[in-house]
Amino acid sequence: MQPVSKARLQIHFCVLLWGFTAILGKLITLPALQLVWWRTLLVAGALLLIPRVWRGLRAMTMRLRLAYAGIGVLVSLHWLTFYASIKLANASVGATCIALGPVFLAFIEPWVARRRFDPRELLIAVAVVPGVAMVVGGVPAGMRIGIAVGVLSALFVALFGSFNKRLVEHGDPLTVTCIELGTGAMFLTVMGPLMPHTGPAFQVPHVHDAVLLLALAFGCTLLPFTLALVALRHISAFATQMITNLEPVYAIVLAILLLGEQRQLDAWFYAGVVVILMAVFAHPLLHRGDRQPAQAELLGTAESHNIVD
């Protein structure tokens, strides 16, 4: 098999695994706060066992470590709101809301990167509006709070994605991921007791949740991250983004097959999903002529990876 074909298959497999994060988020019975705390703790702890990460830490300035730590807070807030959206609605709704990341990115990245606003980005934002309206109209009224939280999660995706992109060449991807997720775990440890919850802020999960958490941390985070690092050596940024844009599709199909969520949603929801995804796929097409490298930093920390543009 040619290296490029193999790389594309690897990215598709990574996207499939990322699609499972929404499913696991629904199956794990822990509240969103505890779920994210365990996930960040497990992944950061595993990364600290890798000598390459420690070498990257020693080579990094304190100022850069603090910058990535600040981004890590945004990452933890993204994951927290993402899984809260799934708990409040369902996996299909959570995955669809994350697809709105490029809309927020269109307005946030020019500000962060200190570049001029691109009018092409406005077209994407306008195109998404009817899709969002159809999605809202296609879910039961009780799930609409989940949509609101999911949209907030997409905003956090755009924020940390923009800042990560600004610092993209200043750190080893594994080291960056370790700092961001380690900081996220510490942030949630401090803030957890202050957040509204029932029962203890943190607890040891029972066997069912522990197994699923291990699958989430290692099978859906570290494994696809490692595979993506290898694949990005042979595939362009454009091809990568077009494939990773399929993540909401994989998540929704998995939710239908494994959770039967189509019984909770009507045709308007799926029509809205199609409109949103059409706009999302238009994003890399509008920028196809731009010269941009394939980037790896976001692959370790985002549920939605379509913002690597």
Backbone hydrogen bonds, N-H to C=O, Kabsch-Sander energy under -0.5 kcal/mol:
donor,donor_aa,acceptor,acceptor_aa,energy
6,K,2,Q,-2.6
7,A,3,P,-2.4
8,R,4,V,-2.2
9,L,5,S,-2.1
10,Q,6,K,-2.3
11,I,7,A,-2.4
12,H,8,R,-2.4
13,F,9,L,-2.4
14,C,10,Q,-2.4
15,V,11,I,-2.6
16,L,12,H,-2.2
17,L,13,F,-2.2
18,W,14,C,-2.6
19,G,15,V,-2.2
20,F,16,L,-1.1
21,T,18,W,-1.3
22,A,18,W,-0.5
22,A,19,G,-0.7
23,I,19,G,-0.8
24,L,20,F,-3.0
25,G,21,T,-2.0
26,K,22,A,-1.3
27,L,23,I,-2.1
28,I,24,L,-2.7
35,L,31,P,-2.4
36,V,32,A,-2.6
37,W,33,L,-2.2
38,W,34,Q,-2.4
39,R,35,L,-2.2
40,T,36,V,-2.8
41,L,37,W,-2.1
42,L,38,W,-2.7
43,V,39,R,-2.3
44,A,40,T,-2.4
45,G,41,L,-2.3
46,A,42,L,-2.1
47,L,43,V,-2.3
48,L,44,A,-1.7
49,L,46,A,-1.2
50,I,47,L,-1.8
53,V,50,I,-1.1
54,W,50,I,-1.1
55,R,51,P,-2.3
56,G,52,R,-2.2
57,L,53,V,-2.1
58,R,54,W,-2.3
59,A,55,R,-1.7
60,M,56,G,-0.6
60,M,57,L,-0.8
65,R,61,T,-2.3
66,L,62,M,-2.5
67,A,63,R,-1.8
68,Y,64,L,-2.5
69,A,65,R,-2.2
70,G,66,L,-2.3
71,I,67,A,-1.8
72,G,68,Y,-2.0
73,V,69,A,-1.3
74,L,70,G,-1.2
75,V,71,I,-2.3
76,S,72,G,-2.4
77,L,73,V,-2.0
78,H,74,L,-2.3
79,W,75,V,-2.7
80,L,76,S,-2.5
81,T,77,L,-2.3
82,F,78,H,-2.5
83,Y,79,W,-2.6
84,A,80,L,-1.8
85,S,81,T,-2.3
86,I,82,F,-1.7
87,K,83,Y,-2.3
88,L,84,A,-2.5
89,A,85,S,-2.0
94,G,90,N,-2.2
95,A,91,A,-2.5
96,T,92,S,-2.1
97,C,93,V,-2.4
98,I,94,G,-1.7
99,A,95,A,-1.0
99,A,96,T,-0.6
100,L,97,C,-1.9
101,G,98,I,-2.0
103,V,100,L,-1.2
104,F,100,L,-1.3
105,L,101,G,-2.6
106,A,102,P,-1.7
107,F,103,V,-0.6
107,F,104,F,-1.1
108,I,104,F,-2.3
109,E,105,L,-2.3
111,W,107,F,-0.6
112,V,108,I,-2.4
113,A,109,E,-3.6
114,R,110,P,-0.7
115,R,110,P,-1.8
121,E,118,D,-1.8
122,L,118,D,-0.7
122,L,119,P,-0.5
123,L,119,P,-1.0
124,I,120,R,-1.1
125,A,121,E,-1.9
126,V,122,L,-2.5
127,A,123,L,-2.3
128,V,124,I,-1.6
129,V,125,A,-0.9
129,V,126,V,-0.5
131,G,127,A,-0.6
132,V,128,V,-2.3
133,A,129,V,-2.1
134,M,130,P,-2.1
135,V,131,G,-2.3
136,V,132,V,-2.5
137,G,133,A,-2.1
138,G,134,M,-1.0
138,G,135,V,-0.6
139,V,136,V,-1.1
143,M,140,P,-2.0
144,R,141,A,-1.2
146,G,143,M,-0.8
147,I,143,M,-1.2
148,A,144,R,-2.0
149,V,145,I,-2.1
150,G,146,G,-2.2
151,V,147,I,-2.5
152,L,148,A,-1.7
153,S,149,V,-1.9
154,A,150,G,-1.9
155,L,151,V,-1.7
156,F,152,L,-1.9
157,V,153,S,-2.0
158,A,154,A,-2.1
159,L,155,L,-2.1
160,F,156,F,-2.7
161,G,157,V,-2.3
162,S,158,A,-2.1
163,F,159,L,-2.0
164,N,160,F,-2.4
165,K,161,G,-2.2
166,R,162,S,-1.7
167,L,163,F,-1.2
168,V,165,K,-1.3
170,H,167,L,-1.9
176,V,172,D,-2.9
177,T,173,P,-2.5
178,C,174,L,-2.2
179,I,175,T,-2.5
180,E,176,V,-2.7
181,L,177,T,-2.7
182,G,178,C,-2.5
183,T,179,I,-2.5
184,G,180,E,-2.1
185,A,181,L,-2.3
186,M,182,G,-2.0
187,F,183,T,-2.9
188,L,184,G,-2.3
189,T,185,A,-1.9
190,V,186,M,-1.9
191,M,187,F,-2.8
192,G,188,L,-2.7
194,L,191,M,-1.2
195,M,191,M,-0.9
195,M,192,G,-1.3
210,A,206,H,-2.7
211,V,207,V,-2.4
212,L,208,H,-1.7
213,L,209,D,-2.7
214,L,210,A,-2.1
215,A,211,V,-1.9
216,L,212,L,-2.4
217,A,213,L,-2.9
218,F,214,L,-2.6
219,G,214,L,-0.8
219,G,215,A,-0.8
220,C,215,A,-1.4
222,L,217,A,-1.7
223,L,218,F,-2.4
225,F,221,T,-1.7
226,T,222,L,-2.4
227,L,223,L,-2.4
228,A,224,P,-2.6
229,L,225,F,-1.9
230,V,226,T,-1.4
231,A,227,L,-2.5
232,L,228,A,-2.5
233,R,230,V,-1.3
234,H,231,A,-2.2
235,I,231,A,-0.6
240,T,236,S,-2.2
241,Q,237,A,-2.5
242,M,238,F,-2.3
243,I,239,A,-1.7
244,T,240,T,-2.8
245,N,241,Q,-1.8
246,L,243,I,-1.9
247,E,244,T,-1.8
250,Y,246,L,-2.6
251,A,247,E,-2.6
252,I,248,P,-2.5
253,V,249,V,-2.6
254,L,250,Y,-2.6
255,A,251,A,-2.2
256,I,252,I,-2.0
257,L,253,V,-2.5
258,L,254,L,-3.2
259,L,254,L,-0.5
259,L,255,A,-1.5
260,G,255,A,-0.6
260,G,256,I,-0.7
261,E,255,A,-1.4
263,R,260,G,-1.5
264,Q,261,E,-1.9
265,L,261,E,-0.7
266,D,138,G,-1.9
269,F,266,D,-0.8
270,Y,266,D,-1.2
271,A,267,A,-2.3
272,G,268,W,-2.3
273,V,269,F,-2.1
274,V,270,Y,-1.9
275,V,271,A,-1.9
276,I,272,G,-2.5
277,L,273,V,-2.7
278,M,274,V,-2.2
279,A,275,V,-1.8
280,V,276,I,-2.3
281,F,277,L,-2.7
282,A,278,M,-1.2
283,H,279,A,-0.9
283,H,280,V,-0.6
285,L,281,F,-1.0
286,L,282,A,-2.3
287,H,283,H,-0.9
288,R,285,L,-1.1
290,D,287,H,-1.7
292,Q,290,D,-0.9
299,L,296,A,-1.1
300,G,296,A,-0.6
300,G,297,E,-1.0
301,T,298,L,-1.1
302,A,298,L,-1.7
305,H,303,E,-0.6
308,V,305,H,-1.0
309,D,307,I,-1.4
